[in-house]
Amino acid sequence: MSETPLLQRQTLTPTTLNAEVRAALERGFPLFWIEGEVSNFLKAKSGHLYFSLKDAGAQVRCAMWRPRAMLLRFAPADGQHVLARARVTLYEPRGEFQLQIEHLEPAGQGALQRAFEELKARLASEGLFDPARKRALHAFPRRIAIVSSASGAAIRDVVSVLSRRFPLLDADLFPSLVQGAEAPAQLRAQLDRIAMLGRHDLVLITRGGGSIEDLFAFNDEALARRIASMPMPVVSAVGHEVDFTIADFVADLRAPTPSAAAELIAPSGDALRDRLDALKRRLDRAVRHRLDRDAQRLDRLQLRLQARHPLTRLGALGERLRHVHARLVRVPAPAIARQRQRIEQLQARLHRAAALERIALLRKRAEHARLRLQAVCARGLEHRATHLAGLARSLNALSPLATLERGYAIAFDAAGRTVQSVEAIKPDDTLRIKVRDGEIDARVVAARLQSG
């Protein structure tokens, strides 16, 4: 067996061998994640942490230096299941293979947080968190649905605030588990039931605070999609103000706490009462103004009605009649009789004269018309025949058909109008050209004005 190139170059010592192995390990294994159970945990006076990570088949020594250990948010202990970001190295003085730990967290919490971030990014890319799809809440909801635990503190806080702010608001509780493996399915089932009933103005889905594991039911993807598809607005109030879940992002409104959600949903009864009082005062002023204006108009109409009342008009006509009668009384009766007789005689003479004159005039007109008709019949027929023949000749000379017979053509545009100038067309226009024995469809290539 031939020697390796390394052994051919030099003879190694334990120190050089360990150094070469450490360098090879660190080059071959970049930063990676490893999960296991803590054992043999030791915190040195220097602040460094030493422990082993093991599973059912093996274990590996680990070291976490003080600057990194100071950043930990929990206290590691034997038996804990952790997730670590580490580098492979070799402790050269002893030739011991070990891991240098850069970051350490409880395994369950880290996995949940990564799953949360991945789902959040995916749903955001689909537009489920887009503010444009968020729906506004009803200013004065009549009935709301609350999905929460029937025995939790959240429902008590919500009911207390709703009762104080707006007692007229109807609130229906749809009880559900709010943590654990079965919680997402129950939450979705209650949302399905609310959507099927279709009698609520909005939905409040809520629970109190807790750890990330406690709240993780509200990070369920199917639940998030069901919230997004609800036919009415959904308010999410899960946990405390610092807690965020996928349900908060996909809901139409996120409230920091259950009590704050109730404040946002229910209108203030006191504020509403003040607004109603203000509106009542405005209405009273408007009614008084309208009544005053209508009273003035009624007075004017009454004056006009009195002026046009039948009794008033009859009184005025009676006064005029009395004046006329008084004038007639002053005229002597014999003179009135003579004037009436004379008028009757003049009317009779006028009727007779008018009748005789009208008969004579009609006879004269009839004779004149007869003579004119005879003259027209004698001269008109010949003249009209000659004129008609001339018109026929002129019409034939002006006929487009005669022009076509002489070898000319007529162009029509797409609307059927005659093309009389190149300015009326442009390139690519469609033309219909009529010739003596048919029609030609053509397209304009160019149109040029005649020079000179």
C-alpha distance (Angstrom), angle and dihedral (degrees) to the residues before:
residue distance angle dihedral
M1 . . .
S2 3.80 . .
E3 3.77 121.6 .
T4 3.80 121.6 -106.6
P5 3.83 118.1 -103.7
L6 3.81 90.1 -110.6
L7 3.79 92.7 55.8
Q8 3.80 89.5 44.4
R9 3.81 90.8 56.7
Q10 3.79 98.7 48.2
T11 3.76 147.7 -17.6
L12 3.81 109.8 -101.1
T13 3.76 129.6 -136.2
P14 3.82 124.0 -154.4
T15 3.79 88.7 -103.0
T16 3.79 95.0 52.3
L17 3.78 91.5 41.7
N18 3.78 93.4 52.6
A19 3.81 90.3 46.2
E20 3.81 91.5 51.4
V21 3.82 91.7 46.7
R22 3.83 92.5 47.8
A23 3.82 90.9 50.5
A24 3.82 91.6 47.5
L25 3.81 92.1 49.1
E26 3.79 94.1 48.8
R27 3.83 91.3 47.7
G28 3.78 93.5 47.3
F29 3.82 98.3 45.5
P30 3.80 115.4 48.6
L31 3.80 121.3 -171.2
F32 3.85 110.4 -49.9
W33 3.82 143.1 164.6
I34 3.79 122.9 -106.6
E35 3.82 130.1 -178.1
G36 3.81 127.1 -157.4
E37 3.81 149.2 118.8
V38 3.82 121.0 -70.9
S39 3.82 116.7 -122.1
N40 3.82 136.4 163.4
F41 3.80 89.5 23.6
L42 3.82 116.0 -172.8
K43 3.78 130.9 174.2
A44 3.82 109.9 -159.5
K45 3.80 124.3 -146.6
S46 3.79 87.6 -110.7
G47 3.82 89.0 63.8
H48 3.83 94.2 -109.8
L49 3.82 117.5 133.8
Y50 3.81 123.3 -137.2
F51 3.80 124.1 -173.7
S52 3.79 144.6 128.5
L53 3.81 129.6 -108.7
K54 3.77 113.2 -146.6
D55 3.76 142.7 172.4
A56 3.80 131.0 -177.6
G57 3.82 93.4 -70.1
A58 3.79 110.0 32.7
Q59 3.77 148.5 -2.6
V60 3.80 136.9 -143.7
R61 3.80 131.0 -156.5
C62 3.81 116.4 -116.7
A63 3.80 136.6 -167.5
M64 3.80 128.3 -166.6
W65 3.80 115.8 -169.3
R66 3.79 121.5 -134.4
P67 3.90 98.6 -104.8
R68 3.81 89.7 56.7
A69 3.79 94.5 40.0
M70 3.81 91.4 55.8
L71 3.84 88.8 63.1
L72 3.81 94.4 59.2
R73 3.81 116.5 119.4
F74 3.80 94.3 -158.5
A75 3.79 138.4 38.5
P76 3.83 111.9 -108.8
A77 3.81 116.9 -138.0
D78 3.79 139.2 173.1
G79 3.78 113.1 -74.9
Q80 3.79 95.9 26.3
H81 3.80 118.1 132.9
V82 3.80 106.5 -133.6
L83 3.79 141.4 176.6
A84 3.81 115.7 -138.1
R85 3.80 135.9 -172.2
A86 3.81 105.5 -146.3
R87 3.79 149.7 162.2
V88 3.81 125.4 -135.6
T89 3.78 115.0 -121.0
L90 3.81 142.2 150.5
Y91 3.80 125.9 -119.7
E92 3.80 95.5 -133.2
P93 3.84 101.7 -160.7
R94 3.81 90.6 60.6
G95 3.79 99.9 22.0
E96 3.78 89.5 -124.5
F97 3.78 120.5 158.0
Q98 3.85 110.4 -133.2
L99 3.79 145.5 152.9
Q100 3.79 126.2 -113.4
I101 3.83 105.7 -142.3
E102 3.83 115.8 -141.6
H103 3.83 97.7 174.3
L104 3.81 135.3 9.7
E105 3.81 132.0 -169.9
P106 3.82 138.1 156.5
A107 3.79 106.5 -80.2
G108 3.78 97.1 -131.7
Q109 3.80 94.5 48.9
G110 3.76 93.0 46.5
A111 3.79 93.4 50.0
L112 3.79 91.3 48.1
Q113 3.79 91.6 49.1
R114 3.80 92.2 50.3
A115 3.79 91.1 48.1
F116 3.81 89.1 49.1
E117 3.81 92.7 51.3
E118 3.83 93.5 46.0
L119 3.82 93.1 50.0
K120 3.79 91.5 44.6
A121 3.81 91.7 53.0
R122 3.81 93.2 46.6
L123 3.81 95.3 49.1
A124 3.79 91.4 44.4
S125 3.81 90.1 54.3
E126 3.82 88.4 53.8
G127 3.81 90.8 55.0
L128 3.82 97.5 -113.4
F129 3.82 90.4 131.1
D130 3.82 94.5 45.4
P131 3.84 110.0 131.7
A132 3.82 88.9 -142.9
R133 3.82 90.9 69.7
K134 3.80 94.1 49.3
R135 3.81 113.8 111.0
A136 3.79 124.7 -140.5
L137 3.80 118.7 -116.7
H138 3.79 121.9 -113.5
A139 3.79 111.2 -95.4
F140 3.82 90.6 -140.0
P141 3.82 110.2 20.6
R142 3.79 115.1 -168.2
R143 3.82 99.6 -163.2
I144 3.79 131.0 14.7
A145 3.80 133.8 -173.6
I146 3.82 120.3 -135.9
V147 3.82 119.3 -159.5
S148 3.78 109.0 -165.2
S149 3.78 144.9 106.8
A150 3.80 111.4 -61.6
S151 3.82 91.8 -140.2
G152 3.80 101.4 39.4
A153 3.78 128.5 109.3
A154 3.81 90.6 -119.1
I155 3.81 94.9 68.7
R156 3.81 91.1 47.5
D157 3.80 91.3 52.5
V158 3.80 92.3 47.5
V159 3.82 94.5 48.4
S160 3.80 91.2 47.4
V161 3.80 93.5 52.8
L162 3.82 93.9 43.7
S163 3.81 91.6 50.5
R164 3.79 91.3 50.2
R165 3.80 98.0 44.7
F166 3.81 104.1 36.3
P167 3.81 117.5 1.1
L168 3.83 91.7 179.6
L169 3.82 91.7 67.8
D170 3.82 113.4 104.3
A171 3.83 112.6 -139.3
D172 3.83 122.3 -171.3
L173 3.81 118.8 -162.5
F174 3.81 118.0 -142.3
P175 3.84 101.8 -169.4
S176 3.79 119.9 -144.2
L177 3.77 141.5 156.8
V178 3.80 109.7 -92.8
Q179 3.81 100.5 -164.7
G180 3.75 137.3 30.4
A181 3.78 135.1 52.5
E182 3.82 94.9 -61.6
A183 3.82 96.1 47.4
P184 3.85 99.4 86.3
A185 3.81 92.7 53.7
Q186 3.83 92.3 48.7
L187 3.80 91.8 47.2
R188 3.82 91.1 51.5
A189 3.80 91.6 46.9
Q190 3.80 91.7 54.1
L191 3.81 91.2 48.4
D192 3.82 89.1 51.0
R193 3.80 89.1 52.0
I194 3.80 92.7 49.8
A195 3.81 91.9 49.0
M196 3.81 91.0 49.5
L197 3.83 92.6 50.6
G198 3.81 91.5 51.0
R199 3.81 94.7 -168.7
H200 3.81 101.6 110.8
D201 3.79 128.3 90.4
L202 3.81 94.2 -149.5
V203 3.81 143.5 -8.4
L204 3.81 128.4 -124.5
I205 3.82 115.6 -160.1
T206 3.78 111.0 -171.7
R207 3.79 150.4 152.3
G208 3.80 137.5 165.3
G209 3.78 127.5 -94.7
G210 3.77 128.6 -70.9
S211 3.78 145.3 137.7
I212 3.77 123.0 -53.9
E213 3.80 88.4 -97.6
D214 3.82 90.6 53.0
L215 3.81 92.6 50.7
F216 3.78 97.0 40.7
A217 3.81 93.8 98.3
F218 3.82 85.9 73.7
N219 3.83 90.3 56.6
D220 3.82 91.3 65.7
E221 3.81 112.2 129.3
A222 3.82 95.3 -144.4
L223 3.82 89.9 50.5
A224 3.80 91.0 50.6
R225 3.80 92.0 52.0
R226 3.82 90.9 47.6
I227 3.81 90.7 52.7
A228 3.81 90.1 50.4
S229 3.82 91.7 51.8
M230 3.82 97.2 48.9
P231 3.82 113.1 125.2
M232 3.82 92.2 -134.5
P233 3.84 132.3 45.8
V234 3.81 116.9 -78.4
V235 3.83 125.5 -148.8
S236 3.81 117.4 -159.2
A237 3.81 120.7 -157.1
V238 3.80 106.9 167.7
G239 3.78 120.6 162.2
H240 3.77 127.0 -31.2
E241 3.78 129.1 -33.1
V242 3.83 93.2 -85.3
D243 3.81 93.6 49.9
F244 3.82 119.5 95.2
T245 3.81 127.5 -176.3
I246 3.80 134.8 176.6
A247 3.81 88.1 -105.5
D248 3.82 88.6 61.1
F249 3.81 92.3 54.2
V250 3.82 96.9 46.4
A251 3.83 96.6 42.3
D252 3.78 120.2 95.4
L253 3.82 89.6 -118.0
R254 3.80 132.5 15.4
A255 3.82 118.1 -151.4
P256 3.84 119.7 -162.8
T257 3.83 93.6 -134.8
P258 3.83 138.0 6.8
S259 3.82 90.5 -106.3
A260 3.80 91.4 51.0
A261 3.81 89.0 50.5
A262 3.80 90.4 55.8
E263 3.81 89.6 49.1
L264 3.81 90.3 52.9
I265 3.80 94.9 45.7
A266 3.80 102.6 44.4
P267 3.79 120.2 61.2
S268 3.78 115.9 -128.7
G269 3.79 110.3 -97.7
D270 3.82 91.6 -153.0
A271 3.80 92.8 49.7
L272 3.80 90.3 46.4
R273 3.82 90.7 49.7
D274 3.81 90.6 51.2
R275 3.79 91.0 49.1
L276 3.81 91.7 49.0
D277 3.81 90.0 50.6
A278 3.80 90.4 51.5
L279 3.81 91.2 48.0
K280 3.83 90.1 48.8
R281 3.80 90.8 53.7
R282 3.79 90.9 49.6
L283 3.79 90.4 48.0
D284 3.82 91.6 50.3
R285 3.79 91.2 51.9
A286 3.80 91.7 47.4
V287 3.82 92.1 49.0
R288 3.82 92.4 49.3
H289 3.80 91.0 48.6
R290 3.78 91.3 48.4
L291 3.82 92.3 48.4
D292 3.82 91.9 50.0
R293 3.79 91.4 49.2
D294 3.81 92.7 47.2
A295 3.82 91.1 48.0
Q296 3.83 90.4 55.3
R297 3.78 91.0 47.8
L298 3.81 90.0 49.2
D299 3.80 90.6 53.4
R300 3.81 91.0 52.5
L301 3.80 91.5 48.1
Q302 3.80 91.3 49.9
L303 3.82 90.6 54.0
R304 3.81 91.0 49.5
L305 3.79 90.9 46.7
Q306 3.78 92.0 51.3
A307 3.81 90.0 50.8
R308 3.82 90.9 52.0
H309 3.77 97.8 38.5
P310 3.88 112.2 131.8
L311 3.80 92.1 -124.2
T312 3.81 90.5 52.3
R313 3.80 91.6 49.6
L314 3.82 92.0 44.9
G315 3.78 89.3 52.3
A316 3.82 91.3 52.6
L317 3.83 92.3 47.4
G318 3.79 90.7 47.4
E319 3.79 89.7 53.8
R320 3.82 91.1 52.1
L321 3.81 90.2 47.7
R322 3.76 90.9 53.0
H323 3.81 90.7 52.4
V324 3.84 92.0 50.6
H325 3.78 92.1 46.2
A326 3.78 90.9 51.2
R327 3.82 90.5 53.5
L328 3.78 92.1 48.7
V329 3.77 91.9 49.4
R330 3.80 89.8 59.0
V331 3.91 92.2 59.1
P332 3.94 114.5 88.0
A333 3.81 114.2 -111.2
P334 3.89 97.2 -131.1
A335 3.79 91.3 54.3
I336 3.79 91.0 51.1
A337 3.83 90.6 50.9
R338 3.83 92.9 50.3
Q339 3.78 92.4 48.3
R340 3.79 91.5 48.8
Q341 3.85 91.4 51.1
R342 3.79 91.9 48.0
I343 3.75 91.2 50.6
E344 3.79 91.8 51.6
Q345 3.83 91.6 50.6
L346 3.81 92.2 49.5
Q347 3.78 91.4 49.4
A348 3.83 91.3 52.2
R349 3.82 92.6 49.0
L350 3.75 91.0 47.0
H351 3.78 92.1 52.5
R352 3.84 92.9 50.1
A353 3.79 94.1 46.4
A354 3.73 92.9 47.6
A355 3.79 92.2 50.2
L356 3.84 94.3 49.9
E357 3.79 92.7 45.5
R358 3.80 92.0 48.6
I359 3.84 91.8 50.1
A360 3.81 91.8 51.1
L361 3.77 92.2 47.1
L362 3.77 92.0 50.7
R363 3.79 92.1 50.2
K364 3.80 90.9 50.3
R365 3.77 92.4 49.4
A366 3.81 91.8 48.6
E367 3.80 92.5 52.7
H368 3.80 92.0 47.1
A369 3.78 91.1 50.0
R370 3.79 91.5 49.9
L371 3.81 92.1 52.9
R372 3.80 92.4 46.9
L373 3.80 91.3 48.9
Q374 3.78 91.1 52.9
A375 3.82 91.0 50.2
V376 3.77 92.4 47.6
C377 3.76 91.8 48.7
A378 3.80 90.6 50.6
R379 3.83 97.9 46.6
G380 3.78 104.4 20.5
L381 3.76 100.6 63.6
E382 3.79 94.5 55.8
H383 3.79 93.0 43.1
R384 3.78 93.3 48.4
A385 3.80 92.0 49.4
T386 3.80 91.0 51.9
H387 3.81 91.4 45.9
L388 3.79 92.3 48.9
A389 3.78 91.9 52.3
G390 3.81 90.0 51.9
L391 3.78 92.0 49.4
A392 3.79 90.3 51.1
R393 3.79 90.8 53.6
S394 3.80 92.2 47.4
L395 3.79 92.0 47.2
N396 3.77 92.0 51.4
A397 3.80 90.9 49.3
L398 3.83 91.8 51.2
S399 3.83 96.5 41.8
P400 3.84 114.7 119.4
L401 3.79 87.5 -140.5
A402 3.81 90.2 61.9
T403 3.81 88.1 50.1
L404 3.78 90.4 51.9
E405 3.80 90.4 49.7
R406 3.81 87.9 58.9
G407 3.82 90.9 59.2
Y408 3.81 101.2 -93.4
A409 3.83 127.4 129.4
I410 3.85 135.0 -145.7
A411 3.84 122.3 -142.5
F412 3.83 123.2 -149.6
D413 3.84 126.1 -170.4
A414 3.85 125.5 -133.9
A415 3.82 90.8 -83.6
G416 3.81 92.5 54.2
R417 3.83 94.9 -107.2
T418 3.82 120.4 139.2
V419 3.82 112.5 -105.3
Q420 3.80 106.0 -128.1
S421 3.82 100.9 162.7
V422 3.82 138.6 27.9
E423 3.81 87.4 -126.0
A424 3.83 88.7 68.9
I425 3.83 92.9 63.9
K426 3.81 137.8 50.5
P427 3.80 135.3 -166.3
D428 3.84 116.2 -65.4
D429 3.84 92.2 22.9
T430 3.82 114.1 140.1
L431 3.84 116.4 -122.7
R432 3.83 133.8 -171.2
I433 3.85 111.6 -148.2
K434 3.81 117.8 -162.0
V435 3.85 118.4 -155.1
R436 3.80 132.9 173.6
D437 3.80 97.6 -78.6
G438 3.85 104.5 25.0
E439 3.83 148.8 -31.4
I440 3.82 133.9 -70.4
D441 3.87 125.3 -152.6
A442 3.81 110.7 -144.3
R443 3.87 140.3 170.9
V444 3.83 122.2 -140.5
V445 3.80 114.5 -113.6
A446 3.80 97.1 176.0
A447 3.83 138.4 -14.4
R448 3.81 120.8 -148.6
L449 3.79 130.1 -176.0
Q450 3.80 115.6 -126.9
S451 3.82 109.9 -106.5
G452 3.81 121.8 -131.1
